[in-house]
Amino acid sequence: MRPKSSTADSTWAGTEQILGHCGNDRGQMALTKIDLRNKVAVVTGGGRGIGRAIALRLANAGAKVAVIARTENEIAETSRLIQQAGGHARPLAGDVTNADAMSSVFSVIERTLGSVSILVNDAGIIGPIAPFWETSIEEWWRVLDVNLRGAALCSHLVLPGMVTRQHGRIINLISGGAAFSLAYFSGYIASKAALARFSEVLAAETKPHGISVFALAPATVRTAMSEHSLNSPDGKKWIPWFARIFDEGLTVPVERVAEFAAQLSSGVADALSGRFLSVTDDLELLLNNVAEIDQENLYSLRVRKLPSAVASTKFDAIRKGAEQAG
């Protein structure tokens, strides 16, 4: 059953806010010169698109970069581009959902490049675009396996070393849609919302150990994945509004995402650890308002209630205390 045009129109309403865009006067980034020399960075999904751009930018800042993805020729090309520019890269093929494979990959990284300082979990898939009940449950669950479990596995492998060294940064690529109900993307949205909340909890757990964790929404970037959503039969059928983002120039340059990730990797934004960030945010503005962000718990996933329905209870006090302790 195809959605009526009114549904498509209502879905479009607010999509610019949901997915974000990069205007000339928004979120300009000139915070600091980034120096990642003597740092080892790992980028999953680094064979193309956003992952490749981030890997190139981190290498440009001096980091030794391990590039992980399933397709060998793609990660080889990313590494070639890094080395051609004078950087240091190592391509490592592997599936982020395979615990044994990732354990071997990270052992190679530790042995050949050194201890991991920066982990960027970018590996991800869109999955089925359709009403939930019309999708294959195996394909639907595969989205959570890649987008959530993959990030969790890689984080689990680097965190013991980061805790020992009392230093490290993890950047999880999420989606602005994780904060909204975008119909026909249920697997993707569920996985990214879970990853955003995982990032927030992980930030609270690792804060005493000098580790920062960020959830970063890249807005809409023209990549192979977004092109599939745009041009596939299911994409044209169920999310026709998606084409307007491209037609109306609301996409974000991939270099913008890479620069934002590099800023987070540098440590300049550690005060925002655990926050739900977007590359359309003005990072300098956020850093100048950290006290208010912390006080009001902004840039996080929360349930909003009617003021009259919110009771001040001992349980609420305990919960708030736990959040503040984190």
ABEGO torsion letter per residue (X at the ends): XBBBAAAAAAAABGAAAAAEBBBAABGBBAABBBBABGBBBBBBGAABEAAAAAAAAAAAAGBBBBBBBABAAAAAAAAAAAAAAGBBBBBBBEBAABAAAAAAAAAAAAAAAEBBABBBBABBBAEBBEBAAABBAAAAAAAAAAAAAAAAAAAAAAAAAAAAAGBEBBBBBBBAAAABBBBGAAAAAAAAAAAAAAAAAAAAAAAAAGBBBBBBBAEBBBBAAAAAAAABAAAAAABAAAAAAAAAGABBBAAAAAAAAAAAAAGAAAAABGBBBBAABBAAAAAAAAAAAAAAGBGBBBBBBBAAABBBBAAAAAAAAAAAAX
